[in-house]
Amino acid sequence: MDIPASPTVATGRAGPPADHSSDPAVPDPEVGVTARAGAWVVLLGTMITTVGLSWDIQWHVEVGPDTFFTLSHLALYSGSALSGIASLVMVLMATSAQRADRSLPRAVGGTPVRVLGGRFAAPLGYLISGIGAASFLLYGLLDLWWHSLYGFDAVLNSPPHVALFLSISITMVGSIVVFAAARDQRWAQIGLLIAIPILITFAPVTTNAFSNLSLPIDPTIAGIIFFSAVLLVTGAGIMRRPGAAVGIAAVLGVLQAFLWWFSPWAAHTYAAAVGLPLRDGLTPKPPELPGTMPMFLIVAAVAVEVLFWLTRDRNLSAKIAFLLAGGAAGLVVAATLPLQQVLTDPTASVGPTTIALLAILGIALGSLAGFLSGRFTTMLRAVAPATMEA
């Protein structure tokens, strides 16, 4: 698959400067090792946080309310702290380099941003991930205060939880920016194949903020459709490699399989360790967070690969390519959600009206996702020049 050029290029509008002779991708081995280490530690933090969240949600479902001080919360906070510390180290390294009259290449986290009047030089990706991690820890204090006021907490859409979910999502976006800055290096391509599925898993959780509103569609379902489509197409657009979309979907499948096993096991084991019983009247259901991950994203990925190839072969504009890819991904994800529910939940029942409504919603949200994917791809590919081949 040869991904079409981004909309900025396709429409002839001015893009970022082409002369990067003074900004090599990675000028010496030490900088290259540092770039890899910082990126992978931030990614590791987001992985730990995702596992901790899946565990925590399953705990709420099968055991009940909890307090602030639980092992699942420890995983959530330690993962965010790990990403935040790595981001801070990279910002301080970039600042030190600037003060020594040299600069880190933009492949290390992206374009440097002047912070606090130029006192700090923060690579864009690490600035975003660091802000997300710092916000998460601050909202963690709010969550502690919330627990001290109301005791047990059994809902996802409390104000502290919504703020925490948004903060983690920002850190995950920063991780994607970091890897996108070095996208022509093999290690960064592998990082993108992991970072994007993590955000596909996590981003729909933030839609719980709207769960108390009277909406015609479950906001979580809308979030699953939209975020799956926009991140899948954007990931393929960033990497421009044959099989990129399929690779993202495959990694998501591996992550889903792991969480499917881990989340119930961790909740049951921890409950037994602290002497708490499971809820009465539990019925066989798929694990909560992995059960919401699109099981048939691989089908959407194949559709994206084929559409990008067809639009390139017929010399169609990038705008049309991204729009068609997003619409197809949204439709496939939406249309297969009922099948996933029936296959995994023995109590589920889905009628033809629901399937038709989901298909319409999938096309609408997918088309929006495709439109935005073209813009996001342009922005992420402008974070750093592509000068090194994998």
Buried (B, 14 or more C-beta within 10 A) or exposed (E): BEBBBBBBEBEEEEEBEEEBEEBBBBEEEEBBEBBBEBBBBBBBBBBBBBBBBBBBBBBBBBBBEBEBEBBBBEBBBBBBBBBBBBBBBBBBBBBEBBEEEEBBBBBBBBBBBEBEEEEBBBBBBBBBBBBBBBBBBEBBEBBBEBBEEEEEBEEBBBEBBBBBBBBBBBBBBBBBBBBBBBBBBEBBBBBBBBBBBBBBBBBBBBBBBBBEEEEEEEBBBBBBBBBBBBBBBBBBBBBBBBBBBBBBBBBBBEBBEEBBEBBBEBBBEBBEEEEEEBEEEEEEBBBBBBBBBBBBBBBBBBBBBBBBBEBBEEEBBBBBBBBBBBBBBBBBBBBBBBEBBEEBBEEEEBEEEEBEBBBEBBBBBBBBBBBBBBBBBBBBBBBBBBBBEE
